[in-house]
Amino acid sequence: MPIYEFKCQKCGHEFEFYFKNKEELKDLKCPSCKSSNIQRLMSVVNSIIDHSEGPNKPRVVEEHTCPSGTCTIGELPGYSR
């Protein structure tokens, strides 16, 4: 069963929904205000498997900035190579 995250565009409430099938998406409404004006959010992936130490330790999201400060590169969680 896929789990998706949504945000209501009317009241700002964020919530998760477990889908059994795609038909359920048609009738999805905000649990707080019952608005159907909702937006699907990008979910964060958590891939940490164990608590190992050292260079192969799983990372949480890291950000690096360019020397000029005009760009940002984000990395998804994963192992160092």
KAWOQUI-V888635 format. One record per pair of residues at least 6 apart in sequence whose ideal C-beta (glycine too) atoms are under 7 Angstrom apart, sorted by the first residue. I is the first residue (numbers start at 1). J is the second residue. D is the distance in Angstrom with one decimal. If there is no record, write none. Layout:
i = {I;I}
j = {J;J}
d = {D;D}
//
This chain:
i = {1;1;1;2;3;3;4;4;4;4;5;5;5;5;6;6;6;6;6;6;7;7;7;7;8;8;8;8;8;8;9;9;9;10;10;10;10;11;11;11;11;13;13;14;15;17;19;28;29;29;30;45;45;46;47;47;47;48;48;49;55;56;56;58;58;59;59;59;60;61;61;61;61;62;63;63;64;65}
j = {18;19;20;19;16;18;16;17;19;40;14;16;41;43;15;17;38;39;40;41;14;38;39;41;30;32;33;35;37;38;37;38;39;30;33;35;37;30;32;33;35;30;32;41;31;28;25;38;35;36;38;76;77;77;58;77;78;58;77;58;80;79;80;77;79;77;78;80;77;74;75;76;77;75;72;74;73;72}
d = {5.0;6.3;6.1;5.1;5.7;5.4;6.9;5.6;6.7;5.8;6.6;5.3;4.3;5.3;5.8;6.4;4.7;6.6;5.6;6.3;4.9;6.7;5.3;5.5;3.8;6.6;6.3;5.6;6.8;5.3;4.4;6.5;5.8;6.8;5.6;4.0;5.3;6.4;5.4;4.4;6.9;5.6;4.1;7.0;5.7;6.3;6.6;6.4;6.4;5.1;5.9;6.4;6.1;6.5;6.6;4.8;6.2;4.4;6.8;6.7;5.3;5.5;6.0;6.5;5.9;6.0;6.5;6.7;6.0;6.2;6.5;7.0;6.2;5.1;5.8;5.4;5.1;5.6}
//
